[in-house]
């Protein structure tokens, strides 16, 4: 009897994995059905767009509370505030370097392919291009001021990731300064985090419906004609993104951590499927936070790197803007010299930060940047509107991969990563709990022993008498 008891214990996790396995099979089937409906009944397929939009909005609803809980619990359990500042500084420096690398790669590929040669621009396409100029993109100073919320609560209600990040940092440092007096608050936030992740796991069961609606609308609105005419640009962009992820990011990850990029991306396979089906990297942000913590990266590193990376580490968007700018210039018959290309792309690098969080940020930032720096090229933005959603999938997948790699790298540089746990998780020895999205029984915010008051000499004498 005693020997049979331990054999039955591991059965429960296997059942949980099986259920979520069927969920993602359903997502794959839904994507296939969505493509079929988009090709056969394009007009009806476009009307299904609210299904995808609704699902993505459900995920976005959970982003602010997840980021707040993760950062507060992470910082609140760290003794020295300087460690958090070091993580942020290293993260921003890395993001800037990788953005420049992505721009350079896009620049080289765009100058080799010249995908816009031979295309013709109509008056209708000119109007479409100007319509994409977004008024939501902010200049650098206004962008910095926009990070400050109107109130403590509005950071959560307005859905601004950077505002939530600021409030969470302040709350985390405040609790850190409170020492043991702040532990009851941290335990309360820990319970809220478990509740939020449980709600997220429930929302994920709507993924097949959202994937079906999103893919059907994209295929139905674009059609085969747009795909054929712009196939060179699409193919070149996809190949460039693949090379960037597996060659550039893969090499950096191998050199710094010794990890294989394929193992890491396999671990995040379900998140990539979710992004592919919804064309939104934000749909996988909460799951990336949970999975990076499960992988063995510390809470402060995950809490700071992932949300900040979603606004500042947009490698796919950098490549997209580079190739799209060169494509438009060639299509209009006004190819740019390298001397003209570099200032424009550096300007777009800054402009992309001001459009962080804007819906359709890739196309809106491109149009807004061209309007400010080279207005004559805005007419050509209409050429790529038809395939922008297909390009956005590659952008989102590349951005997501870049942020996942960045989290592991920064965790390694700051020595805030459990390397043994990383290898065990990637080997499949410690499976991720898809039901709670948390490691049950593993307290997210343990009270550091060093923060507890040390017993005085009088207390020790009283204990001895007792």
VMD Tcl script that draws the C-alpha trace (Angstrom):
set ca {
  {0.00 0.00 0.00}
  {2.78 2.43 0.95}
  {4.62 1.75 -2.30}
  {1.56 2.46 -4.44}
  {0.86 5.89 -2.95}
  {3.70 7.88 -4.60}
  {2.95 6.28 -7.98}
  {-0.45 7.95 -8.16}
  {0.72 11.50 -7.33}
  {2.09 12.57 -10.76}
  {-1.19 11.73 -12.55}
  {-2.83 15.16 -11.97}
  {-0.29 17.33 -13.87}
  {-0.47 15.00 -16.88}
  {-4.24 15.49 -17.07}
  {-3.80 19.29 -16.99}
  {-1.30 19.20 -19.82}
  {-3.59 17.04 -21.92}
  {-6.46 19.54 -21.65}
  {-4.39 22.51 -22.74}
  {-2.84 20.39 -25.47}
  {-6.30 19.96 -27.00}
  {-6.87 23.70 -26.66}
  {-3.91 24.55 -28.89}
  {-4.82 21.84 -31.38}
  {-8.17 23.62 -31.59}
  {-6.32 26.90 -32.26}
  {-4.46 25.30 -35.19}
  {-7.73 23.95 -36.61}
  {-9.36 27.37 -36.15}
  {-6.52 29.06 -38.07}
  {-6.99 26.62 -40.96}
  {-10.74 27.20 -41.02}
  {-10.22 30.96 -40.86}
  {-7.91 30.90 -43.90}
  {-10.44 28.79 -45.82}
  {-13.35 31.10 -44.97}
  {-11.27 34.15 -45.89}
  {-10.47 32.74 -49.32}
  {-13.95 31.34 -50.11}
  {-16.21 34.02 -48.60}
  {-13.99 37.14 -48.25}
  {-16.84 39.60 -47.63}
  {-18.33 37.49 -44.84}
  {-14.86 36.82 -43.40}
  {-14.17 40.53 -42.90}
  {-17.26 40.74 -40.70}
  {-15.68 38.19 -38.32}
  {-12.96 40.64 -37.25}
  {-14.72 41.48 -33.92}
  {-14.14 37.89 -32.77}
  {-10.38 38.36 -32.94}
  {-10.52 41.89 -31.56}
  {-12.63 40.76 -28.62}
  {-10.22 37.98 -27.68}
  {-7.16 40.26 -27.85}
  {-9.00 42.83 -25.71}
  {-9.69 40.14 -23.11}
  {-5.96 39.43 -22.93}
  {-5.07 43.13 -22.79}
  {-7.49 43.49 -19.88}
  {-5.17 41.27 -17.82}
  {-1.84 42.90 -18.77}
  {-1.82 45.83 -16.32}
  {-2.67 43.84 -13.15}
  {-0.19 41.09 -14.10}
  {2.63 43.58 -14.68}
  {1.81 45.41 -11.43}
  {1.75 42.24 -9.32}
  {4.90 40.81 -10.91}
  {7.01 43.95 -10.46}
  {5.80 44.76 -6.94}
  {6.42 41.20 -5.74}
  {9.82 41.13 -7.42}
  {11.12 44.47 -6.16}
  {9.51 44.07 -2.73}
  {11.55 40.93 -2.12}
  {14.91 42.48 -3.15}
  {17.04 44.04 -0.42}
  {19.01 46.58 -2.50}
  {17.27 49.04 -4.80}
  {20.51 49.46 -6.78}
  {20.03 45.96 -8.20}
  {16.73 47.00 -9.81}
  {18.37 50.11 -11.29}
  {21.17 47.98 -12.74}
  {18.64 45.69 -14.42}
  {16.85 48.66 -16.00}
  {20.06 50.28 -17.21}
  {21.41 47.09 -18.78}
  {18.03 46.40 -20.38}
  {17.76 49.84 -22.03}
  {21.35 49.67 -23.27}
  {20.79 46.23 -24.79}
  {17.51 47.34 -26.40}
  {19.22 50.28 -28.10}
  {22.06 48.15 -29.47}
  {19.74 45.45 -30.83}
  {17.46 48.06 -32.42}
  {20.45 49.47 -34.31}
  {21.50 45.95 -35.36}
  {17.97 45.23 -36.65}
  {17.95 48.51 -38.60}
  {21.33 47.69 -40.15}
  {20.19 44.23 -41.24}
  {17.01 45.61 -42.79}
  {19.08 48.25 -44.55}
  {21.38 45.68 -46.14}
  {18.56 43.36 -47.27}
  {16.44 46.24 -48.61}
  {19.33 47.58 -50.70}
  {20.03 44.11 -52.09}
  {16.44 43.16 -53.01}
  {15.01 46.50 -54.26}
  {11.49 45.01 -53.97}
  {9.64 48.20 -55.02}
  {11.04 48.48 -58.54}
  {8.42 48.54 -61.31}
  {5.31 49.27 -59.20}
  {2.83 52.03 -60.03}
  {1.01 54.28 -57.57}
  {-2.61 55.35 -58.10}
  {-4.44 58.36 -56.64}
  {-6.51 56.05 -54.42}
  {-3.39 54.51 -52.93}
  {-1.98 57.99 -52.22}
  {-5.06 58.85 -50.16}
  {-4.83 55.51 -48.34}
  {-1.24 56.26 -47.40}
  {-2.01 59.68 -45.94}
  {-4.89 58.18 -43.94}
  {-2.40 56.02 -42.06}
  {-0.59 58.98 -40.49}
  {-1.47 58.63 -36.82}
  {-1.91 61.62 -34.55}
  {-1.32 59.35 -31.55}
  {2.44 59.16 -32.05}
  {4.13 61.58 -29.67}
  {7.39 63.55 -29.91}
  {10.07 62.41 -27.43}
  {9.36 64.97 -24.66}
  {5.59 64.41 -24.75}
  {6.18 60.67 -24.80}
  {8.21 60.86 -21.57}
  {5.51 62.98 -19.91}
  {2.83 60.54 -21.05}
  {4.42 57.83 -18.91}
  {3.17 59.68 -15.82}
  {-0.48 58.70 -15.21}
  {-3.19 61.21 -14.29}
  {-3.82 59.27 -11.09}
  {-2.64 56.12 -9.35}
  {-5.69 54.20 -10.62}
  {-5.73 55.55 -14.19}
  {-2.53 53.62 -14.91}
  {-4.68 50.47 -14.78}
  {-7.86 51.79 -16.40}
  {-6.17 53.33 -19.47}
  {-4.21 50.20 -20.32}
  {-0.86 52.01 -20.74}
  {1.92 49.51 -20.07}
  {4.61 52.10 -19.26}
  {2.28 53.93 -16.85}
  {1.60 50.65 -15.06}
  {5.35 49.99 -14.99}
  {6.02 53.35 -13.32}
  {3.34 52.88 -10.64}
  {4.52 49.32 -9.96}
  {8.14 50.46 -9.57}
  {7.12 53.14 -7.07}
  {4.95 50.69 -5.11}
  {7.69 48.05 -5.13}
  {10.36 50.45 -3.83}
  {7.95 51.74 -1.17}
  {7.25 48.22 0.09}
  {10.94 47.46 -0.05}
  {11.62 50.42 2.23}
  {8.92 49.29 4.68}
  {10.82 46.08 5.42}
  {8.93 43.52 7.48}
  {5.97 45.90 7.87}
  {5.29 45.55 4.15}
  {5.13 41.75 4.18}
  {1.33 41.57 4.76}
  {0.82 43.79 1.69}
  {3.13 41.58 -0.39}
  {1.21 38.48 0.68}
  {-2.04 40.18 -0.36}
  {-0.60 41.08 -3.78}
  {0.61 37.49 -4.11}
  {-2.96 36.24 -3.72}
  {-4.18 38.85 -6.24}
  {-1.53 37.62 -8.70}
  {-2.77 34.06 -8.39}
  {-6.33 35.23 -9.00}
  {-5.33 37.24 -12.09}
  {-3.39 34.35 -13.62}
  {-6.30 32.00 -12.93}
  {-8.63 34.37 -14.81}
  {-6.10 34.50 -17.67}
  {-6.05 30.70 -17.91}
  {-9.86 30.79 -18.22}
  {-9.74 33.47 -20.93}
  {-7.29 31.34 -22.95}
  {-10.06 28.85 -23.69}
  {-11.55 31.46 -26.03}
  {-8.36 31.41 -28.14}
  {-9.76 29.20 -30.95}
  {-12.69 31.58 -31.50}
  {-10.41 34.60 -31.51}
  {-7.92 32.94 -33.85}
  {-10.68 31.98 -36.31}
  {-12.07 35.52 -36.46}
  {-8.70 37.26 -36.72}
  {-7.26 35.06 -39.48}
  {-10.50 35.02 -41.50}
  {-10.67 38.83 -41.45}
  {-7.02 39.24 -42.47}
  {-7.24 36.81 -45.39}
  {-10.64 38.12 -46.49}
  {-9.55 41.77 -46.52}
  {-6.19 41.24 -48.24}
  {-7.05 38.63 -50.86}
  {-4.68 36.80 -53.18}
  {-4.05 39.73 -55.53}
  {-2.38 41.84 -52.86}
  {-0.29 38.87 -51.74}
  {0.93 38.15 -55.29}
  {1.84 41.75 -56.14}
  {3.78 42.28 -52.94}
  {5.20 38.77 -52.58}
  {8.81 39.92 -52.97}
  {8.55 42.39 -50.09}
  {6.75 39.88 -47.87}
  {9.17 37.06 -48.62}
  {12.20 39.29 -48.11}
  {10.83 40.58 -44.82}
  {10.00 37.11 -43.50}
  {13.42 35.73 -44.48}
  {15.14 38.70 -42.84}
  {13.20 38.19 -39.60}
  {14.06 34.48 -39.58}
  {17.75 35.22 -40.11}
  {17.71 37.85 -37.37}
  {16.10 35.52 -34.83}
  {18.05 32.35 -35.54}
  {21.41 33.80 -36.60}
  {21.81 37.07 -34.68}
  {19.77 36.38 -31.55}
  {20.75 32.70 -31.62}
  {24.45 33.54 -31.74}
  {24.20 36.09 -28.90}
  {22.21 33.64 -26.76}
  {24.71 30.83 -27.37}
  {27.76 32.98 -26.63}
  {26.37 34.60 -23.46}
  {24.39 31.73 -21.91}
  {25.37 28.59 -23.83}
  {21.66 27.91 -24.57}
  {20.25 26.78 -27.89}
  {17.78 29.24 -29.47}
  {15.70 26.32 -30.79}
  {15.19 24.94 -27.27}
  {14.03 28.32 -25.96}
  {11.64 28.90 -28.86}
  {10.26 25.37 -28.51}
  {9.52 26.11 -24.86}
  {7.56 29.18 -26.04}
  {5.84 27.35 -28.91}
  {2.29 27.91 -27.68}
  {2.89 31.63 -27.32}
  {4.16 31.84 -30.89}
  {1.02 30.03 -32.10}
  {-1.12 32.50 -30.15}
  {0.69 35.48 -31.72}
  {0.47 33.96 -35.21}
  {-3.27 33.47 -34.91}
  {-4.05 36.92 -33.46}
  {-1.32 39.05 -35.14}
  {-0.68 40.64 -31.74}
  {2.38 40.11 -29.56}
  {0.48 41.65 -26.62}
  {-1.75 38.56 -26.52}
  {1.28 36.58 -25.28}
  {2.77 39.17 -22.90}
  {1.21 37.78 -19.68}
  {2.21 34.23 -20.60}
  {5.78 35.36 -21.39}
  {6.05 36.84 -17.89}
  {4.80 33.62 -16.32}
  {7.00 31.37 -18.45}
  {10.18 33.39 -17.94}
  {9.68 33.20 -14.16}
  {9.05 29.47 -14.43}
  {12.21 29.15 -16.53}
  {14.30 30.43 -13.63}
  {14.75 34.17 -14.28}
  {14.18 36.27 -11.14}
  {11.00 38.31 -10.72}
  {12.69 41.75 -10.79}
  {14.42 40.96 -14.10}
  {11.26 39.56 -15.70}
  {9.06 42.33 -14.33}
  {11.29 45.11 -15.67}
  {12.64 43.57 -18.89}
  {9.45 42.18 -20.45}
  {7.12 45.22 -20.10}
  {9.90 47.66 -21.03}
  {10.92 45.48 -23.97}
  {7.40 45.57 -25.37}
  {7.84 49.33 -25.82}
  {11.58 49.69 -26.49}
  {12.83 46.35 -27.86}
  {10.93 46.15 -31.17}
  {13.42 44.35 -33.41}
  {10.78 43.18 -35.89}
  {9.34 46.68 -36.18}
  {12.83 48.09 -36.86}
  {13.38 45.65 -39.73}
  {9.89 46.35 -41.07}
  {10.34 50.13 -41.12}
  {13.72 49.85 -42.82}
  {12.57 47.58 -45.63}
  {9.22 49.33 -46.05}
  {10.90 52.75 -46.37}
  {13.28 51.48 -49.06}
  {10.40 49.66 -50.81}
  {8.27 52.82 -50.93}
  {11.16 54.99 -52.16}
  {11.91 52.53 -54.99}
  {8.21 52.19 -55.92}
  {7.86 55.99 -56.24}
  {10.90 56.14 -58.50}
  {12.90 58.16 -55.97}
  {15.42 55.69 -54.52}
  {17.36 57.03 -51.54}
  {21.11 57.05 -51.26}
  {22.73 55.52 -48.17}
  {23.37 59.06 -46.91}
  {19.61 59.73 -47.02}
  {18.62 56.33 -45.64}
  {20.58 56.46 -42.38}
  {19.15 59.78 -41.01}
  {15.60 58.66 -41.91}
  {16.01 55.31 -40.17}
  {17.55 56.85 -37.06}
  {14.58 59.20 -36.95}
  {12.19 56.25 -37.26}
  {14.09 54.52 -34.44}
  {13.19 57.42 -32.13}
  {9.67 57.81 -33.55}
  {8.89 54.17 -32.80}
  {9.39 54.84 -29.08}
  {6.87 57.67 -29.22}
  {4.27 55.36 -30.76}
  {4.68 52.60 -28.18}
  {1.28 51.21 -27.35}
  {-0.45 52.73 -30.40}
  {-2.74 50.26 -32.17}
  {-1.14 49.21 -35.49}
  {2.04 50.93 -34.35}
  {4.21 49.58 -37.18}
  {2.24 51.15 -40.04}
  {1.25 54.27 -38.06}
  {4.85 54.92 -37.00}
  {6.13 54.44 -40.54}
  {3.57 56.87 -41.98}
  {4.09 59.42 -39.20}
  {7.86 59.22 -39.46}
  {7.83 59.69 -43.22}
  {5.40 62.61 -42.86}
  {7.80 64.38 -40.49}
  {11.10 63.52 -42.17}
  {10.38 62.87 -45.86}
  {6.74 63.85 -46.70}
  {6.99 62.89 -50.37}
  {7.18 59.20 -49.41}
  {3.90 59.18 -47.45}
  {1.98 58.65 -50.72}
  {3.60 55.22 -51.05}
  {2.41 53.93 -47.66}
  {-0.84 52.95 -49.41}
  {1.11 50.33 -51.36}
  {1.66 48.17 -48.27}
  {-1.64 48.69 -46.42}
  {-3.10 45.55 -48.02}
  {-0.42 43.24 -46.65}
  {0.40 45.09 -43.43}
  {-1.50 42.55 -41.31}
  {0.57 39.71 -42.79}
  {3.71 41.74 -42.14}
  {2.52 42.47 -38.58}
  {2.56 38.76 -37.77}
  {6.27 38.56 -38.60}
  {6.86 41.80 -36.69}
  {5.06 40.48 -33.62}
  {6.81 37.08 -33.71}
  {10.23 38.73 -34.06}
  {9.52 41.26 -31.29}
  {8.37 38.45 -29.00}
  {11.44 36.31 -29.70}
  {13.68 39.32 -29.10}
  {12.11 40.02 -25.71}
  {12.31 36.39 -24.63}
  {16.03 36.24 -25.50}
  {16.62 39.63 -23.87}
  {15.09 38.42 -20.59}
  {17.42 35.40 -20.45}
  {20.46 37.51 -21.41}
  {19.81 40.24 -18.85}
  {19.11 37.61 -16.19}
  {22.51 36.09 -17.00}
  {24.41 39.40 -16.99}
  {22.89 40.42 -13.64}
  {23.33 36.90 -12.18}
  {19.58 36.75 -11.54}
  {18.93 33.39 -13.20}
  {18.90 29.79 -11.96}
  {20.93 28.08 -14.68}
  {20.26 24.58 -13.38}
  {16.52 25.22 -13.43}
  {16.76 26.66 -16.97}
  {18.30 23.45 -18.28}
  {15.75 21.29 -16.44}
  {12.80 23.33 -17.75}
  {14.05 23.33 -21.36}
  {14.68 19.56 -21.08}
  {11.04 19.07 -20.06}
  {11.80 17.88 -16.52}
  {9.84 20.78 -14.95}
  {6.71 21.31 -17.08}
  {4.87 24.63 -17.01}
  {1.52 24.55 -15.19}
  {-0.98 25.67 -17.84}
  {-3.87 25.69 -15.36}
  {-2.59 28.31 -12.90}
  {0.29 29.80 -14.98}
  {2.19 29.84 -11.66}
  {4.35 27.41 -9.72}
  {1.94 26.31 -6.99}
  {3.59 25.95 -3.62}
  {6.42 28.25 -4.70}
  {5.90 31.58 -2.93}
  {6.47 34.45 -5.38}
  {7.51 36.92 -2.69}
  {9.35 35.28 0.17}
  {10.21 37.53 3.06}
  {13.98 37.99 3.02}
  {15.52 36.82 6.25}
  {17.82 39.83 6.34}
  {14.87 42.23 6.55}
  {13.48 40.67 9.72}
  {14.53 42.42 12.94}
  {17.33 40.67 14.76}
  {16.57 39.63 18.38}
  {18.07 41.86 21.00}
  {20.27 40.64 23.83}
  {17.36 41.03 26.29}
  {15.12 38.93 24.08}
  {17.70 36.18 23.97}
  {17.88 36.12 27.82}
  {14.10 35.90 28.09}
  {14.05 33.01 25.60}
  {16.77 31.26 27.60}
  {14.74 31.57 30.83}
  {11.65 30.23 29.07}
}
mol new
graphics top color blue
foreach p $ca { graphics top sphere $p radius 0.5 }
foreach p [lrange $ca 0 end-1] q [lrange $ca 1 end] { graphics top cylinder $p $q radius 0.2 }
display resetview
